[in-house]
Amino acid sequence: MQVAHYSLMILSTLVLVGGIIGFKKAKSKASLIAGVASSVALDICFVLGFVNMQVALISGMVVITLLDIVFIMRLIKTKKFMPAGMILILCIITQVIIMSNLSFAIGVPL
């Protein structure tokens, strides 16, 4: 469960860095706001993990699923792999880590 818990923080950091890079390169305030908001949401899930790990991981899955939708739409719109495709791959990897840890915690094989 620790790997899944800390993967939320790692993804949060990468999403925040992506938002900052988007702001610096394209002067996109939307990228900065979305990056900060997504990072804060993932940080809240991370902190929640110290109280109730299952709720934290499920909440993290919800936030990451919303990020998946946003980045799939951006990837389709721009048809450019960077940055939407890269963040999408990181989100999917994090989801796989969380799903495998959740299934192990509740005793259901993946």
C-alpha positions, -999 to 999 in steps of 0.1 A, spaced: 0 0 0 29 24 6 39 23 -31 4 33 -42 2 59 -15 35 76 -25 27 72 -62 -1 98 -56 26 123 -43 49 116 -73 21 121 -98 10 152 -80 45 167 -83 48 158 -120 14 173 -128 24 205 -109 57 207 -128 38 201 -161 14 230 -153 44 253 -145 62 243 -177 30 249 -197 27 283 -182 64 292 -189 64 279 -225 30 289 -237 20 316 -212 -10 295 -205 -27 305 -172 -51 276 -177 -23 251 -176 -10 266 -144 -44 267 -127 -52 232 -138 -18 219 -128 -20 235 -93 -57 224 -88 -49 188 -98 -18 187 -77 -37 200 -47 -65 174 -52 -39 146 -54 -21 160 -23 -54 159 -4 -58 122 -14 -22 116 -2 -28 132 32 -61 113 35 -40 82 32 -27 87 67 -62 84 80 -79 59 57 -57 43 30 -86 27 10 -106 60 8 -75 79 -2 -66 55 -30 -102 54 -43 -103 92 -42 -70 93 -60 -84 70 -87 -113 94 -92 -90 124 -96 -67 105 -119 -96 93 -140 -107 129 -145 -71 138 -155 -72 109 -180 -103 123 -196 -87 158 -199 -55 145 -213 -72 122 -238 -92 151 -250 -61 173 -254 -42 145 -271 -70 141 -296 -73 178 -301 -36 186 -306 -24 152 -320 9 159 -302 23 134 -278 39 160 -256 28 169 -230 -7 154 -229 4 119 -240 32 117 -215 11 128 -185 -16 104 -197 9 75 -196 20 85 -161 -16 87 -149 -23 52 -163 8 38 -147 -3 53 -114 -38 38 -118 -23 4 -124 -2 7 -92 -32 18 -72 -55 -8 -86 -30 -36 -78 -26 -24 -43 -63 -20 -37 -71 -54 -50 -44 -69 -28 -58 -50 2 -93 -63 -2 -82 -98 -12 -94 -98 -48 -68 -108 -73 -63 -85 -102 
